[in-house]
């Protein structure tokens, strides 16, 4: 298929807008074609058994058994588990376990003023923390989230949500990450603030504290080496050489994935829910691989090994969100390419019109020449 990039139809904005649903349709068509595998290739293993497990999880009929689905034995063989165990986990994760999970995690959200004693009892908060640690912390060998950590997140949330509505806008989410540790003594000691941010399970940083601008410049004596001088730049370059570039790139990829995932969980009318932001940040903190597919597959495999239907449901739902986030990113890249091409053509036309106007003005006779004639 070839495009005439010089045509008026291709350069029109309406044609570019019409491309967006077509691109999404093609992505969904390829995704459906990958799922609809015939039973003739039953001896061939699936390249991605987790993707097929997601298909079984998203099946609408809750009471359906999996005896007549021929691909499930191959998924069981790929994961190394018993078929009856996997069937039970899938059925339990599709029933009322998701509702119970949301009820427990909803207790960790902000509380409106005046209802603290009635809604935020110690028992309810403890139950929510136990559920949170059981799914997102303990299986991965991470330290549990304490009540102090949860209170620090609530204080940070209260800065962006002063009326305790439980929702913030998408533009306020980066501000929430910036003030993830609002300790009172931070104003008195900046170094203490950095140390506490490292220990806090909700802090999000691209660079380590020693590579912040404050720490980089604080170790250089400006009285002996003025800023901008040769020795000053040499000392600064020596510090920047120790910057872990690969680790920063990995964190940037994972952070971009975090924003795409949160954008899919966004309520169009109210914004981002506090529990959704909390869970997304915890998923970001335990992400050690920039490849989200391998990391999500490990989460699903770990949930099956732990025999936890709640973990399996959360892992499969996140895998579905990450697939949609990847499709959204690809569509944005393609639309951005056409936008760049469109404005490049407009810029070239503007330059051509300006050049033609200058040439016409230079070829016109001057008033002195007209008087002489």
C-alpha positions in Angstrom: 0.0 0.0 0.0 1.5 3.3 -1.1 0.6 6.9 0.0 0.8 10.0 -2.1 2.3 12.3 0.5 1.9 15.4 -1.7 -1.9 15.0 -2.2 -4.3 17.4 -0.5 -6.3 14.5 0.9 -3.4 13.0 2.7 -2.3 16.3 4.2 -5.8 17.2 5.5 -6.4 17.0 9.2 -9.6 15.1 8.7 -7.8 12.3 6.9 -5.3 12.0 9.8 -8.1 11.9 12.4 -9.7 9.1 10.3 -6.5 7.1 10.5 -6.7 6.7 14.3 -9.7 4.3 14.4 -8.3 2.4 11.4 -5.0 1.9 13.1 -6.7 0.7 16.3 -8.9 -1.6 14.2 -5.9 -3.2 12.6 -4.2 -3.7 16.0 -7.3 -5.3 17.4 -7.7 -7.4 14.3 -4.1 -8.7 14.6 -4.7 -9.4 18.3 -7.9 -11.4 17.5 -6.2 -13.3 14.8 -3.5 -14.3 17.2 -6.1 -15.7 19.6 -8.2 -17.6 17.1 -5.9 -20.6 16.7 -7.4 -23.7 15.3 -7.3 -27.1 17.1 -5.3 -28.6 14.3 -2.0 -27.3 15.7 -2.7 -28.9 19.2 0.8 -30.3 19.3 2.4 -26.8 18.9 3.1 -24.9 22.1 2.0 -21.3 22.4 4.8 -18.8 22.3 3.1 -16.7 25.0 0.9 -18.9 27.4 0.2 -15.9 29.5 -1.6 -14.2 26.6 -3.8 -17.3 26.3 -4.4 -17.3 30.0 -5.6 -13.7 29.7 -8.0 -14.8 27.0 -9.5 -17.4 29.3 -9.7 -14.9 32.2 -11.6 -12.4 30.1 -14.2 -14.9 29.0 -17.6 -13.6 30.0 -19.3 -16.9 31.1 -18.2 -17.3 34.7 -19.9 -20.7 35.2 -18.2 -22.3 32.2 -15.8 -25.2 32.7 -12.6 -25.5 30.8 -12.9 -29.1 29.8 -13.8 -28.4 26.2 -11.1 -25.8 25.6 -8.1 -27.6 24.1 -5.6 -24.9 24.6 -5.7 -25.0 28.5 -3.6 -28.3 28.7 -0.9 -26.6 26.8 -1.0 -23.6 29.1 -0.8 -25.9 32.1 2.2 -27.7 30.6 3.9 -24.4 29.9 3.4 -23.0 33.4 4.2 -26.4 35.1 1.1 -26.6 37.2 -1.9 -28.9 37.6 -4.9 -28.3 35.3 -7.4 -28.6 38.1 -5.5 -26.1 40.2 -5.4 -23.6 37.3 -9.1 -24.0 36.6 -9.9 -23.4 40.3 -7.8 -20.2 40.4 -9.3 -18.9 37.2 -12.9 -19.5 38.4 -12.2 -18.0 41.8 -10.5 -14.9 40.4 -13.5 -14.3 38.1 -16.1 -14.5 40.8 -16.4 -12.4 44.0 -12.7 -12.2 44.8 -12.2 -9.0 42.8 -15.1 -7.3 44.7 -13.6 -8.4 48.0 -10.2 -7.1 47.0 -11.6 -3.6 46.1 -13.5 -3.5 49.3 -10.4 -4.1 51.4 -8.2 -1.7 49.4 -10.9 1.0 49.5 -10.2 1.3 53.2 -6.8 2.7 52.5 -8.1 5.7 50.6 -8.5 9.3 52.0 -11.2 10.1 54.5 -13.4 13.2 54.4 -13.0 15.6 57.3 -15.2 14.9 60.2 -15.6 11.2 59.6 -12.2 10.0 60.7 -13.4 8.0 63.8 -16.3 6.3 62.0 -14.5 5.3 58.8 -10.8 5.0 59.6 -10.8 2.5 62.5 -7.7 0.5 63.3 -9.3 -2.8 62.3 -10.3 -1.6 58.8 -7.0 -0.1 58.1 -5.1 -3.1 59.3 -7.3 -5.4 57.1 -6.5 -3.2 54.0 -2.8 -3.2 54.8 -2.8 -7.0 55.2 -4.5 -7.3 51.8 -2.1 -4.9 50.2 1.1 -6.6 51.6 -0.3 -10.1 50.8 -0.6 -9.2 47.1 2.0 -6.6 46.2 4.8 -7.0 48.8 5.2 -10.4 50.5 5.3 -12.6 47.4 8.2 -10.5 46.0 10.3 -10.6 49.1 9.7 -6.9 49.9 9.3 -5.3 53.2 5.7 -4.7 54.4 4.0 -1.4 54.2 3.4 0.0 57.7 0.8 2.4 59.0 3.3 5.2 59.0 4.0 4.6 55.3 0.3 4.7 54.5 -0.1 7.9 56.5 2.7 9.6 54.6 0.9 8.7 51.3 -2.3 10.0 52.7 -0.6 13.3 53.6 0.8 13.6 50.1 -2.6 12.8 48.7 -4.2 15.5 50.8 -2.0 18.1 49.3 -3.4 17.3 45.8 -6.9 16.5 47.1 -7.6 18.9 50.0 -11.4 18.1 50.0 -10.8 14.3 50.3 -12.8 13.4 47.3 -10.6 10.4 46.6 -9.8 11.5 43.1 -7.2 13.8 41.5 -6.8 14.9 37.9 -4.2 13.5 35.5 -2.2 16.7 35.6 -1.9 16.4 39.4 -0.5 12.9 39.4 3.1 14.1 38.7 2.7 16.5 41.6 1.7 13.5 43.8 4.9 11.7 42.9 6.9 14.8 43.7 5.5 15.2 47.2 5.4 11.5 48.0 7.1 12.1 51.4 5.8 15.3 53.0 7.6 15.0 56.4 7.4 18.0 58.7 11.1 18.0 59.4 12.0 18.1 55.7 12.1 21.9 55.7 14.8 21.9 58.3 17.1 19.2 56.8 17.2 18.6 53.0 19.5 15.7 53.3 17.1 14.0 55.7 14.4 14.4 53.2 16.4 12.6 50.5 17.2 9.7 52.9 13.6 9.3 53.8 12.5 9.3 50.2 14.7 6.3 49.5 13.2 4.4 52.4 9.6 5.3 51.6 7.8 2.6 49.5 5.9 5.2 47.5 8.7 7.5 46.4 9.4 7.7 42.6 12.8 8.9 41.4 14.6 8.7 38.1 18.0 9.7 39.6 19.6 8.7 42.8 20.0 11.4 45.5 23.7 11.8 45.0 23.0 12.8 41.3 20.5 15.6 42.2 21.5 19.1 41.2 21.7 20.2 44.8 24.1 17.3 45.8 26.2 17.7 42.6 26.8 21.4 43.2 27.1 21.2 47.0 30.4 19.2 46.8 32.1 21.9 44.7 33.8 24.9 46.4 32.7 27.8 44.3 35.2 30.2 46.0 38.1 28.2 44.6 36.5 27.1 41.3 34.0 29.7 40.0 31.0 28.3 38.2 31.6 27.9 34.5 35.4 27.8 34.8 37.5 24.9 33.6 38.2 23.2 37.0 34.5 23.6 37.9 33.4 21.8 34.7 36.1 19.1 35.2 34.9 18.3 38.7 31.3 18.2 37.5 32.1 16.0 34.6 33.9 13.6 36.9 30.7 13.3 39.0 28.5 12.8 36.0 30.7 10.0 34.7 29.5 7.9 37.6 25.8 8.3 36.6 24.2 4.9 35.9 22.9 5.7 32.5 21.4 2.2 31.8 19.5 2.3 35.1 18.2 5.7 34.4 16.9 4.6 31.0 15.3 1.6 32.6 13.5 3.8 35.2 12.4 6.2 32.5 10.8 3.4 30.4 9.1 2.0 33.5 7.9 5.5 34.5 6.4 6.0 31.0 4.7 2.7 31.4 3.3 3.9 34.8 1.8 7.0 33.3 0.2 5.0 30.4 -1.2 2.5 32.9 -2.7 5.3 35.1 -4.2 7.0 32.1 -6.2 3.9 31.3 -7.5 3.7 34.9 -8.6 7.3 34.7 -12.2 8.2 35.3 -13.2 10.6 32.6 -15.4 12.7 34.9 -13.6 12.4 38.3 -10.0 11.6 37.6 -7.5 9.1 39.1 -8.7 7.1 42.2 -6.5 7.0 45.2 -6.4 3.2 45.4 -5.5 3.0 41.6 -2.6 5.4 42.1 -1.5 3.5 45.2 -1.4 0.2 43.4 0.2 1.6 40.3 3.0 3.1 42.3 3.6 -0.2 44.1 3.8 -2.0 40.8 6.3 0.6 39.6 8.5 0.2 42.7 8.8 -3.6 42.3 9.4 -3.4 38.5 13.0 -4.5 37.8 12.7 -5.2 34.1 12.0 -2.6 31.4 10.3 -5.3 29.3 6.8 -5.3 30.8 5.8 -8.5 29.1 8.4 -10.6 30.8 7.7 -8.9 34.1 4.0 -9.4 33.8 4.5 -13.0 32.9 6.6 -13.5 36.0 3.8 -12.0 38.1 1.3 -14.4 36.6 3.6 -17.4 37.2 4.2 -16.3 40.8 0.5 -16.0 41.4 -0.1 -19.5 40.1 2.7 -20.9 42.3 1.4 -19.1 45.3 -2.1 -20.6 44.6 -3.6 -17.2 45.1 -6.7 -16.4 43.0 -6.6 -12.8 44.1 -3.0 -12.3 43.0 -3.8 -14.1 39.7 -6.7 -11.8 39.0 -4.7 -8.7 39.8 -1.8 -9.9 37.6 -4.1 -10.7 34.7 -6.0 -7.5 34.9 -2.7 -5.6 34.9 -1.5 -7.6 32.0 -4.6 -6.5 30.1 -4.1 -2.9 31.0 -0.4 -3.0 29.9 -1.5 -4.5 26.5 -3.9 -1.6 26.1 -1.3 0.9 27.2 1.1 -0.5 24.6 -1.5 -0.2 21.9 -2.2 3.4 23.0 1.5 4.2 22.8 1.8 2.8 19.3 -1.2 4.7 18.1 0.1 7.9 19.6 3.5 7.4 17.9 1.8 6.9 14.5 -0.5 9.9 14.9 2.5 12.0 16.0 4.4 10.9 12.8 1.5 12.1 10.6 1.2 15.3 12.6 4.9 16.0 12.1 4.6 15.3 8.4 1.6 17.6 8.1 3.3 20.5 9.9 6.5 19.9 7.9 4.6 20.3 4.7 2.9 23.4 6.0 6.2 24.9 7.0 7.7 24.2 3.6 4.7 25.8 1.9 5.1 28.9 4.1 8.8 29.1 3.1 7.9 28.8 -0.6 5.3 31.5 -0.3 7.7 33.8 1.5 10.4 33.2 -1.1 8.0 33.9 -4.0 6.9 37.1 -2.3 10.5 38.2 -1.9 11.3 37.4 -5.5 8.3 39.3 -6.7 9.2 42.3 -4.6 12.8 42.3 -5.9 11.7 42.0 -9.6 9.3 45.0 -9.3 10.8 48.4 -10.5 11.8 50.9 -7.9 10.2 54.4 -7.7 13.4 56.0 -9.0 13.4 53.8 -12.0 9.8 54.7 -12.7 10.5 58.4 -12.5 13.4 58.1 -14.9 11.2 56.2 -17.4 
